[in-house]
């Protein structure tokens, strides 16, 4: 029906509400943009539609005449002809003031709250006002926490030092959980407030400590001594060591094995003057900092799947001499009864692989043997581990 194309009062309100939700009106407020009356053209009945359904057109006009004139001012134009005569129909609606707009949308309290926060922030942290203008709805989404957010940003700007942890931010009412739960918006504000040399953009906003040059939580490497006297771990068979300290103090082991699975790590067979490191995937960036590994026999053993070969390739990016263990075609075929499904295979070029590894990786990517094929490390027979170690030591 033609009536569905005619602009109703609710359509005008919906249009304005969409602009409110995009933050347009509050952005104007934040930028001190002078208010100009808003004009909203109306789709009104044509002369032919008036003649064809005069009753519907009359109902449409009544709806508009019922609109509150204190909130919407209407312009009219004559529409009609010989059959029905000339009729004055609404053709444009006007919102003459911000106050009228807030009342029409029912957002007066929110607009006032934003105005108050804007005035408060102009005094305390004027460099954040442009951000408020760009993202006013984010400000309203955090309006209860806004004052604490600004106070936290200012404290960091004035007092933070590289030898401090985030835990040492000392703002009344603000604790570490507050900072962690609001790190996204804090990062947005800190990027605006801090000098450029205090923001390390190589770290993502989620990593507040490193991005804003606090002391980061130390990284650790978990390792076991596999045999030989004396032990480089003293009386301990297993330790978790800080990466920065381990990087500065090399261990006197001749071989280093890196494995993915915890039980495999714990049950790894004895090897003279060797250590085994747990967690090849997540630990890889930590291992890259241990430059003394270039002088050790380094062996990686991961799952036979696309991710395992991806980790191996990245490891060789830092340590080209690294070997692989039990990541060959024969091991895969010997454990056919233990194959499982790899849920999210990767398919990227891996320049760090050797030719035989590359061939097997391509077969896994292309599903030549079986689609999404995977042999997990913990499914390899223990006797195969012992045999692989004997072969490597021979």
Secondary structure, 3 states (H helix, E strand, C coil): CHHHHCCCHHHHHHHHHHHHHCCHHHHHHHCCCCCCCEEEECCCCCHHHHHHCHHHHHHHHHHHHCCCCCCCEEEEEEEEECCCEEEEEEEEEEECCHHHHHHHHCCHHHHHHHHHHHHHHHHHCHHHHHHHHHCHHHHHHCCCCHHHHHHHHHHHHHHCCCCCCHHHCCCCCCCHHHHHHCHHHHHHHHHHHCCHHHCCCCCCCCCHHHHCCCCCCCCEEEEEECCCCCCCCCCCCEEEEEHHHHHHCCCCCCEEEEECCHHHHHHCCCCCCEEEEECHHHHHHHHCCCHHHHHCEEEEECCECHHHHHHHHHHHHHCCCCEECCCCHHHHHHCHHHCEECCCCCCCCCCCCCHHHHHHHHHHHHCCCCCCEEECHHHCCHHHHHHHHHHHHC
